[in-house]
């Protein structure tokens, strides 16, 4: 096992979950049907300590990947500050990051889809929630929601 540098710190699960909550996007990594890696940024929201959601179109490469292999990795960075430390003549970066593993499933239940979409809108566009019901009526049937259930606690690291 690789040793952590003195300047890096492992963080508790709750801290790692906060990194996911604060990250503007999260990298979703998966495996293509031909076994090659595939990763992309997604807007992710957490409903509890073990459950995340994102939405997407009804078809595309990420859904092909998830149907072939539902195991995913999530990676988030909520703070990234490059710095030159003059006293050490050193280039470094201060950060908060977290990773997690989970199983992805397409949500079929309309009530759960609406719950997830509401959480996404509240997180990213809270000022526009008065338009939520109209948007749901117009687009729920053509929107795919994916649930990611964590299979182990997330791990966080920081360099203060």
N, C-alpha and C positions, 0 to 999 in steps of 0.2 A: 504494500500500500504506500502511496506517495505521501511524504510528509508535507504538512502545511508550513508555509513560511511563517515566521513570527509575526509578520504584519497582517496575516490573514486570520480570520476567526470564523469558526463554524458557529452557526446561529441556531437557536431552537426552532421547532416546527412553526410556532405562532409567528415568529419573525419572518420565516421563509414565506408563509402565506401572505403576510403584509407586502412583501416584495412583489408577489403576483398581483395583489390588489392595486399597487401603485404604478406598475409598469404600463407604459402607454400601449404596448403590444407585447405579445408573448410568441416566441418561436415554437411552432409545433413541428416536431420531427417524427417521421414515420418511414415505412419501407414500401417502395413501389412493388407491384406484382412481380416484376423481374428481379427483385431483391436488391435494387439499388436504393440508396438513401434519398429522401425527399423531405425538405423542410421549408417552412414559410411562416411569415408573421401573421398572426391572427389577433383580432380584438376578442379578448377572453374575459369572462366574468365568473366569479366564484359564488356559489349559493350556500355552501357550508364548507367545512374543513376538508371534505373529500370529493366535492363535486364542482366541476367547471363546465361552462357552456361557451360555444361560439356558433355563429350562423354562417350560412353560405348558400350558394345557388344549388339547385337540385341535381346538378351533374358537374363533373370535373375531376381533375386528377386526384385531389385530396380525398374525395369520396371513393374513387377507385382503390386508392391505397388502403383506406380504412376498411373497406369491404374485404380486401385480400388479407389484411393483418391489422387488427384493431389495437395493437399495442403501440402506444405513443410515448414520446418524451416531450416535456415542456421545459422551456428555458426562458427566464425573465431577468432583466436588468432594470432596476428602478432608479439607480443613481450611477453615473459614470463621469468622473471628473479627472481628466488628465492634468498632471502637474509636474513641473520641474522643481525639484528640491535643491535650491541653490547651495545650502549648507553641505549637502552630500554630493553635489554635482551629478544628480541622478534624475532620470526620467521615470515617472511612475504613474499609476492610475488608482484613484480611490473609487470604490464601487460597492454596491449592494446587489447580490445576485441570488437566484434560487433555481433549482431544478426539481422535477417531479416525474414520476412514471405513472401511467394509467392505461385504462382500457376505454376506447372511444366507441360510442353507440349512437346511431341515428335515433332521434326522439320521434316517435310516432303519435304520441298522445297530445292532442291539441292544447289541453290545459297546461301540460308541462312546457310545451313550446312557447305558449304565451307568457308563462312565468319566466322562462329564460330570456325571452326577447324583452320583457319588461325590465329585468335586471340589467341587461345590456344597455338599454336606452337610459335607464336611471344612472348608470355609471358614466356613460359617454356623452349624453345629451339631456341632462336633467331639466334644463329650461324648457324643453319642448314636449314634456310628457302630456300636455293637454292635446297633442295630436296623435298620441299612441293608439287609442282605440280605432280611429279612422284608418291608420296605417295597417293595423292588424286585420281589419275587415277587408282591406284591399289586397294584402300580400301574404297572409298566413299560409294559404294553400300552395304558394310557389316558393316558400322559404324553408330551407332545411336547417334544422337545429341539431347540433351534435353535443352529446353529454360525454364528458370525460370523468370517469371515476378513478381516483387515485388508488393505486395498488400498494403503496407504501408511503410513509410520511415524506413530505418534501424536505429538501436539504438546502440550507442557505449559507452563503459566505459573504464576508464583507472585508474590505480593507478600509479602515477608518481614516 
